[in-house]
Amino acid sequence: MIESSMLYTCAFFGGLNDKQILLVESLMKKETYNPGEKAVTENQPNDSLRFILEGTFLLQKNGIKLVEFAPGDVFGEIEMLDAAPAAATITAQTPAKLLSFSHHAFHELYKQDIYAFALIVMNLARDACRRLRHMDDLAVKAPENYSI
């Protein structure tokens, strides 16, 4: 089992009570990665939301380095909300440990606690909006790199 106290620090779990956190925890799996291993590959299926416990990851889109993730960060939220293939490649930069929360686990949560499911969907939407705002800010700073 995963240490529940770590889950309280993640915005993804905001608003969940102790019982709900334990339920989510029971649905998660641990993953480990070595430097250079891909957790997610652009344009390939990705069925999990992942939480970084240890290590760092680099997000690249079309080979362009965009974001570095560190412990406490989450990735894969777009694929949890949208069934399309992965939007980017995410590669371990250091030895890393993750927790994954699959589509199957998400469906199980829906069946077992609709309120916790709804809170997590809201948290996913908030996180996706934060990232969209961040990308908008980057586009404004370097408009020659982006086109509509």
TAMO-V367782 format. One record per residue. SS is DSSP state (~ for helix, > for strand, _ for the rest). PSI is psi in radians with two decimals (* if undefined). OMEGA is omega as a letter, one per 30 degrees, with the letter a starting at -180 (NA if undefined). Layout:
[[SS,PSI,OMEGA] [SS,PSI,OMEGA]]
//
This chain:
[[_,2.66,a] [_,2.61,l] [_,1.99,a] [~,-0.58,a] [~,-0.51,l] [~,-0.57,a] [~,-0.45,a] [_,-0.39,a] [_,-0.16,a] [_,2.24,a] [~,-0.47,l] [~,-0.56,a] [~,0.14,a] [_,2.29,l] [_,-0.19,l] [_,2.50,l] [_,3.08,a] [~,-0.78,a] [~,-0.72,a] [~,-0.68,l] [~,-0.74,l] [~,-0.64,l] [~,-0.84,l] [~,-0.77,l] [~,-0.71,a] [~,-0.33,a] [~,-0.07,a] [_,2.76,l] [>,2.61,l] [>,2.51,l] [>,2.57,l] [>,2.58,a] [>,2.53,l] [_,2.78,l] [_,2.34,l] [_,-0.25,l] [_,2.44,l] [>,2.24,l] [>,-0.57,a] [>,2.44,l] [_,2.24,a] [_,2.38,l] [_,0.21,l] [_,2.75,l] [_,2.48,l] [_,2.04,a] [_,0.28,a] [>,2.57,l] [>,2.37,a] [>,2.49,a] [>,2.21,a] [>,2.13,l] [>,-0.74,a] [>,2.56,l] [_,-3.14,l] [_,2.68,l] [>,2.64,l] [>,2.26,l] [>,2.23,l] [>,2.46,l] [>,2.18,a] [_,0.62,l] [_,-0.01,l] [>,2.20,l] [>,2.16,a] [>,-0.78,a] [>,2.50,l] [>,2.27,l] [>,2.54,a] [_,3.06,l] [_,2.38,a] [_,-0.32,l] [_,2.80,a] [>,2.49,l] [>,2.76,a] [_,0.09,a] [~,-0.55,l] [~,-0.77,a] [~,-0.38,l] [~,-0.54,a] [~,-0.39,a] [_,2.27,a] [_,0.09,a] [_,2.85,l] [_,2.93,a] [_,2.41,a] [_,-0.33,a] [_,2.95,l] [>,2.38,l] [>,2.07,a] [>,2.38,l] [>,2.33,l] [_,-0.41,l] [_,2.97,l] [_,2.39,a] [>,2.67,l] [>,2.39,a] [>,2.84,l] [>,2.34,l] [>,2.54,a] [>,1.78,a] [>,2.94,l] [~,-0.69,l] [~,-0.79,l] [~,-0.69,l] [~,-0.74,l] [~,-0.69,l] [~,-0.72,l] [~,-0.76,l] [~,-0.78,a] [~,-0.58,a] [~,-0.52,a] [_,1.55,a] [~,-0.56,l] [~,-0.79,l] [~,-0.71,l] [~,-0.83,a] [~,-0.73,l] [~,-0.73,a] [~,-0.67,l] [~,-0.76,l] [~,-0.74,l] [~,-0.68,l] [~,-0.79,l] [~,-0.73,l] [~,-0.76,a] [~,-0.75,l] [~,-0.68,l] [~,-0.72,l] [~,-0.76,l] [~,-0.66,l] [~,-0.76,l] [~,-0.72,l] [~,-0.78,l] [~,-0.63,l] [~,-0.75,l] [~,-0.73,l] [~,-0.70,a] [~,-0.68,l] [~,-0.62,a] [~,-0.48,a] [_,1.12,a] [~,-0.41,a] [~,-0.32,l] [~,-0.13,a] [_,2.57,l] [_,2.75,l] [_,*,NA]]
//
